[in-house]
Amino acid sequence: MLLQGKRTWVYPKPPVIIATGTVVGPDEGEGPLASDFDLVHPDLEVGQPSWEKSERVLLEQASDIALQHAKLSKDKLSFFVGGDLMNQIISNSFAARTLGAPYLGVFGACSTSMESLAVASLMVASGAGEYVMAGTCSHNCTAEKQFRYPTEYGSQKPPTAQYTVTGAGASIVSGEGDGPVITAATVGKIMDLGIKDPFNMGAAMAPAAVDTIQGHFQDTGREPGYYDLIVTGDLAGVGHPIATEMLRRNGVPIEQTIFHDCGLMIYDVDKQKVQAGGSGCACSAVVTYGHLLKRIRKGELKRILVVATGALLSPLSYQQGESIPCIAHAVAIEAQNSNRQGGAVQ
């Protein structure tokens, strides 16, 4: 592993994503990417007596699926790295209890998918682990209950609000094997432009996405055209256009054909009642581990940059009138033996 620039890890021998598992709920199963997920539940309860227990089960199932795809038993895992939106990241901590692997809990709100993947790849590349799982999850009803209003309240939401994805995604990273490889990871910085509205997460997170994207290009010497796809985590219909305009003004012209957002991809925002689009830890996790990596395996994409975004507020900070600090972490994922010339990190 080499530190490139100020905040980017570049791997001389890229770690391999040898397997993934994705599980989603009914709304995600009605979206355009439904066929790319391993398991779609027809209801939000998943056979559990509480939303929080349902969320934990989603992650346990995604982890089991990833292990099955990798043909590994639980005892072969060196470490599990994960987090979620719940207080004290209880969904991941309780799932780790079931998994039984040495556990590192992380919190990046909705950026946790790429934060955990970056940490897992760093561990593998440095020799600190042989097989490291990265995982995260979210549930629409747990997030609404904790951050906004009780689900049963049925409150109306403004058009800027986003719809928390119900689902879980897990990946297993190793130094050897077949699968897409992780070539670089750029760690985000906290960005806070003073937004206090928890129903406008896209606008709050957009500056963090822009800062990390610019930092990635500055550190690596790559240009936007190096990637077939640059996808933000969950800026959705409000934040993604803001990020696009900020990048344009900052002299980083990313073509619209390669710049997308997971929160806009997972749902049909014109037909489904999801306000501005998707959000939540599972948003970028299931889109990346389900849809995007399948496209890489099929040869439709060779190089992608996933920039997961997170709003680091809590119910307490909101109640005390604090603004919303945000962050974004980027991971570059490529097909093995990608032969495209230009933009390679030395």
Sequence and secondary structure as in RCSB ss.txt:
>XXXX:A:sequence
MLLQGKRTWVYPKPPVIIATGTVVGPDEGEGPLASDFDLVHPDLEVGQPSWEKSERVLLEQASDIALQHAKLSKD
KLSFFVGGDLMNQIISNSFAARTLGAPYLGVFGACSTSMESLAVASLMVASGAGEYVMAGTCSHNCTAEKQFRYP
TEYGSQKPPTAQYTVTGAGASIVSGEGDGPVITAATVGKIMDLGIKDPFNMGAAMAPAAVDTIQGHFQDTGREPG
YYDLIVTGDLAGVGHPIATEMLRRNGVPIEQTIFHDCGLMIYDVDKQKVQAGGSGCACSAVVTYGHLLKRIRKGE
LKRILVVATGALLSPLSYQQGESIPCIAHAVAIEAQNSNRQGGAVQ
>XXXX:A:secstr
 EEETTTEEE SS  EEEEEEEEE HHHHTSTTGGGSSEE SSSSTT SSHHHHHHHHHHHHHHHHHHHHT  GG
G SEEEEE SSGGGHHHHHHHHHH S EEE   GGGHHHHHHHHHHHHHHTTS SEEEEEEEE HHHHHHHHSS 
GGG     TT BEE  EEEEEEEESSSSS EEEEEE    B      TT HHHHHHHHHHHHHHHHHHHH   GG
G SEEEESS HHHHHHHHHHHHHHTT    TTTEEEHHHHSS TTTS  BT EESHHHHHHIIIIIIHHHHHHTS
 SEEEEEEEEE   HHHHHTT    EEEEEEEEE TT    S    
